[in-house]
Amino acid sequence: MMYKVYDIVGEYAITPDGGQKLYDQIHPCLLTDETVELDFAGVKVFASPFVNFAFGQLLKDIPSEKLNQLLEFTSLNADGWDVINHVMTRAKRYYSDEKYRNAVDTVITDMAASF
């Protein structure tokens, strides 16, 4: 299945909501071992909240090795690659290391409670 990311989020791939929209479309395909091609033509700006929601949470139930086989990126600029690589490195640790995940969740919960 091929998705034009621009048609889903426009030229700014920056918000959690945009990332969730993409995730909601690609996640079911990936769960059935369907290859997903993501065309980033026209997308100019990337931010980690988008990438966390679009791709990071895929690691909850899909191993990174399988994602590498099933996800194909086209027309992704260097900034997009940088953000994806950074976020996925952190997400792999988050989902594979329970102690680390609990520590991160505790810090975030404590910070949220202080507002």
Beta strands, then each sheet from edge to edge (+ up, - down):
strand 1: 2-4
strand 2: 12-13
strand 3: 36-39
strand 4: 45-46
strand 5: 71-74
sheet 1: 1+ 3+ 5+
sheet 2: 2+ 4+
end
